[in-house]
Amino acid sequence: MALRLTSPVQSLGADTIRLVQEMGALLIFFVQGVGLAFVRPFKPRRTLEQVHFIGFKSLLVILLTGGFTGMVLGLQGYYTLVRFGSEGMLGALVSLTLIREIGPVFTAIMITARAGSAMSAEIGIMRISEQIDALKTMDIHPVRFLLTPRLLASLVCFPLLTALYDLVGIFGGYLSGSILLGSNPAIYMDRVRESVEMNDITGGFTKSFVFAVLVCSVCCYMGYTTHRRADGFGARGVSRSTTTAVVLSSVLILVADYVLTSFLL
């Protein structure tokens, strides 16, 4: 009877210890990646390659999701505001919603789905095929080779793609709210200009920087530690590492969004 009562407690304690260990290992992994960015020789070419992969190749999905998100906001916002005779505030509603919340969050989630999953899978395959061990044999620091360029590229791409998402979304709200539904287009743009302040823009960029760190660190770490997974090895381990990376990154984006919003408001 005593064993049955203590077994759940022991299991909870073991899970908690493993969670703390993983969080500590992830933090050390991230700190190593940041510290090695300032060690010579620098490798700007690898960073530019990751900027192309993370940023340029994500343009299409950002344009599509940003445009249609703005159109949905314009559509829903118009029919909500018109009930109160406030359809003139549509521009403020769309722009502030995008810049403060939806833009940074959706951009980070879409990059996670497209580039984050690829990063985790690529590094995971390198791990199980012993390419990371080969880097160590050639005296190449694997964290510097794998994490640092991706981290620097993410810090560049996330804010730029967020800004693009916001602009396309505002235009999408203009298209659906003003062009299709008949709201005054001049008032729409005036409300956008009057309602958006610098604090809103800096707050959105702050979120995008934090999301860049979270997504890149988690996705690279999950791929880097594929060989240590207890629930699979080989191709199955890579698959589960990639799935865990995407799910965990998405959850952390939402958690960090709430924490940052509570401080930025």
Backbone hydrogen bonds, N-H to C=O, Kabsch-Sander energy under -0.5 kcal/mol:
donor,donor_aa,acceptor,acceptor_aa,energy
5,L,1,M,-1.5
6,T,2,A,-2.0
7,S,3,L,-1.9
9,V,5,L,-0.6
10,Q,6,T,-2.8
11,S,7,S,-2.5
12,L,8,P,-2.5
13,G,9,V,-2.5
14,A,10,Q,-2.5
15,D,11,S,-2.5
16,T,12,L,-2.3
17,I,13,G,-2.3
18,R,14,A,-2.4
19,L,15,D,-2.4
20,V,16,T,-2.4
21,Q,17,I,-2.4
22,E,18,R,-2.5
23,M,19,L,-2.4
24,G,20,V,-2.4
25,A,21,Q,-2.6
26,L,22,E,-2.6
27,L,23,M,-2.2
28,I,24,G,-2.3
29,F,25,A,-2.4
30,F,26,L,-2.3
31,V,27,L,-2.7
32,Q,28,I,-2.5
33,G,29,F,-1.9
34,V,30,F,-2.3
35,G,31,V,-2.8
36,L,32,Q,-2.6
37,A,34,V,-1.0
38,F,35,G,-1.4
39,V,36,L,-1.2
46,R,43,K,-0.5
47,T,43,K,-1.3
48,L,44,P,-2.5
49,E,45,R,-2.1
50,Q,46,R,-1.8
51,V,47,T,-2.2
52,H,48,L,-2.2
53,F,49,E,-2.0
54,I,50,Q,-3.5
55,G,51,V,-2.2
56,F,51,V,-1.3
57,K,52,H,-1.9
58,S,55,G,-1.0
59,L,56,F,-1.4
62,I,58,S,-2.0
63,L,59,L,-2.8
64,L,60,L,-2.5
65,T,61,V,-2.4
66,G,62,I,-2.5
67,G,63,L,-2.3
68,F,64,L,-2.3
69,T,65,T,-2.2
70,G,66,G,-2.2
71,M,67,G,-2.0
72,V,68,F,-2.3
73,L,69,T,-2.4
74,G,70,G,-2.6
75,L,71,M,-2.4
76,Q,72,V,-3.0
77,G,73,L,-2.7
78,Y,74,G,-1.9
79,Y,75,L,-1.8
80,T,76,Q,-1.6
81,L,77,G,-2.9
82,V,78,Y,-2.5
83,R,80,T,-0.6
84,F,81,L,-1.3
85,G,82,V,-0.9
86,S,81,L,-2.6
89,M,86,S,-2.4
90,L,87,E,-1.5
93,L,89,M,-2.3
94,V,90,L,-2.6
95,S,91,G,-2.3
96,L,92,A,-2.3
97,T,93,L,-1.9
98,L,94,V,-2.1
99,I,95,S,-2.8
100,R,96,L,-2.3
101,E,97,T,-1.5
102,I,97,T,-2.2
103,G,98,L,-2.6
105,V,101,E,-2.0
106,F,102,I,-2.7
107,T,103,G,-2.1
108,A,104,P,-2.0
109,I,105,V,-2.3
110,M,106,F,-2.6
111,I,107,T,-2.3
112,T,108,A,-2.2
113,A,109,I,-2.3
114,R,110,M,-2.0
115,A,111,I,-2.4
116,G,111,I,-2.2
117,S,112,T,-1.8
118,A,114,R,-0.5
119,M,115,A,-2.5
120,S,116,G,-2.3
121,A,117,S,-2.4
122,E,118,A,-2.7
123,I,119,M,-2.4
124,G,120,S,-2.3
125,I,121,A,-2.4
126,M,122,E,-2.0
127,R,123,I,-1.9
128,I,124,G,-2.3
129,S,125,I,-1.9
130,E,127,R,-1.3
131,Q,126,M,-2.1
132,I,126,M,-1.3
134,A,130,E,-1.4
135,L,131,Q,-1.7
136,K,132,I,-1.7
137,T,133,D,-1.9
138,M,134,A,-1.8
139,D,136,K,-1.6
140,I,135,L,-2.8
141,H,139,D,-0.5
145,F,141,H,-2.2
146,L,142,P,-2.5
147,L,143,V,-2.2
148,T,143,V,-1.6
151,L,147,L,-2.7
152,L,148,T,-2.5
153,A,149,P,-2.3
154,S,150,R,-2.3
155,L,151,L,-2.1
156,V,152,L,-1.2
157,C,153,A,-2.9
158,F,154,S,-2.5
160,L,156,V,-1.1
161,L,157,C,-3.0
162,T,158,F,-2.2
163,A,159,P,-2.4
164,L,160,L,-2.1
165,Y,161,L,-2.6
166,D,162,T,-2.4
167,L,163,A,-2.3
168,V,164,L,-2.6
169,G,165,Y,-2.4
170,I,166,D,-2.6
171,F,167,L,-2.1
172,G,168,V,-2.4
173,G,169,G,-2.4
174,Y,170,I,-2.1
175,L,171,F,-2.4
176,S,172,G,-2.4
177,G,173,G,-2.7
178,S,174,Y,-1.9
179,I,174,Y,-1.7
180,L,175,L,-2.0
181,L,176,S,-1.0
182,G,178,S,-0.7
183,S,177,G,-2.2
188,Y,184,N,-2.0
189,M,185,P,-2.2
190,D,186,A,-2.2
191,R,187,I,-2.6
192,V,188,Y,-1.8
193,R,189,M,-2.3
194,E,190,D,-2.5
195,S,191,R,-2.3
196,V,192,V,-1.6
200,D,197,E,-0.6
201,I,197,E,-1.5
202,T,198,M,-2.9
203,G,199,N,-2.1
204,G,200,D,-1.9
205,F,201,I,-2.2
206,T,202,T,-2.5
207,K,203,G,-2.0
208,S,204,G,-1.9
209,F,205,F,-2.2
210,V,206,T,-2.1
211,F,207,K,-2.8
212,A,208,S,-2.0
213,V,209,F,-1.9
214,L,210,V,-2.4
215,V,211,F,-2.9
216,C,212,A,-2.1
217,S,213,V,-2.2
218,V,214,L,-2.5
219,C,215,V,-2.4
220,C,216,C,-2.3
221,Y,217,S,-2.3
222,M,218,V,-2.5
223,G,219,C,-1.7
224,Y,220,C,-2.5
225,T,221,Y,-1.9
226,T,223,G,-1.3
228,R,225,T,-1.5
229,R,226,T,-1.6
236,R,233,F,-1.1
238,V,234,G,-2.0
239,S,235,A,-2.4
240,R,236,R,-2.4
241,S,237,G,-2.3
242,T,238,V,-2.4
243,T,239,S,-2.2
244,T,240,R,-2.5
245,A,241,S,-2.4
246,V,242,T,-2.2
247,V,243,T,-2.5
248,L,244,T,-2.8
249,S,245,A,-2.2
250,S,246,V,-2.2
251,V,247,V,-2.3
252,L,248,L,-2.6
253,I,249,S,-2.1
254,L,250,S,-1.7
255,V,251,V,-2.4
256,A,252,L,-2.9
257,D,253,I,-2.1
258,Y,254,L,-1.9
259,V,255,V,-2.2
260,L,256,A,-3.0
261,T,257,D,-2.4
262,S,258,Y,-2.1
263,F,259,V,-1.1
264,L,260,L,-2.6
265,L,261,T,-2.0
